[in-house]
Amino acid sequence: MADYYVEKENAFMDRYRMEFMTVGATRGVTAHAHLHPAVELLYIREGVCRVLLDGATYTASVGDTVLCRSNVIHYIDTEQPVVYDVLKVHPSLILEIFSGESNLSLHFLTNRRHADCLFPADAAGEGNTCALWTQMHALYHSHTPLCLLKLRLCAAQLLLLLLECMPASGEPDRDGLHPAVLQQIDSAIRCLDEHFASPITPVECAEKLHMSYSYFARCFRLVTGKTFKQYLTDLRLVRAEFLLLSGTLPVTEVAPACGYENVSYFIREFRRHKGQTPHAFRRANMST
């Protein structure tokens, strides 16, 4: 697997704040490891593919929808012919769809590990998600004057359906947090996503946001569902997984690239969270 890259927005996304496409492949990588601000939704039309997303691996088959939240590294490959639709929605459009409901927006914009990402064909009941994808696919290829507007409405309906599929239990309780505070925490999350390999502490983040450490720590956990240390560790280990799967860097170089100056400590942390050493993880996954 190649190292991940940050995908730049094209003119279409910049103008319409959304993008739709259909991807087909026979075997191998269909999308190299990358991330972007847009929320990305995948719908499997034919075949089966593997989606590596946020440190977890999902096997998606016909009728399934996969949700890639904003700024989350993802990678797609297949061992058989596959066809899937891709819908990308810009964060500004997400915020517009859920105007005045910042907590709902964060379901899609905030990178929270272990959140729901794979929605089976029957997840929304009565094939509603499948019907919307079929409609969007037809609209995209129709090129009628109102197709983009209709596509945007379908995208909003799809997001609402997925939101209804997400169980209320286990979701961080953000009720009562001021929207400005939510934005501050979101900026801290984005800073971590970009600079996780650098030495960074919750105290430093709190000071930059002009918040007390205790209040910052509490709000951070309410928004992400985990402590600052847990979140940072998860980011670093996700990065480590991708570097290990690239098959090029030795473990002694993977460790500092993920923010671990001590290689022995990195190996212990990786084994504690993943159940195997970095070497064993590489061998097991490169052989599949």
Protein Blocks (a to p, Z undefined) as FASTA:
>chain_A
ZZdddddddfklmmnopacdddddfbdcfbdcdddfbdcddddfbhcddddeehiacddd
ehiacdddehiacddddfbdcddddddddfklmmmmmgoilmlmmmmmpccehiafbdcf
klnggolmmmmmmmmmmmmmnopaklmmmmmmmmmmmmmmmmmmpcfehpacfehiafkl
mmmmmmmmmmmmmmmmpccdfklmmmmnopafklmmmmmmmmnopafklmmmmmmmmmmm
mmmmnomacfklmmmmnopablklmmmmmmmmnopafklmmmmmmmZZ
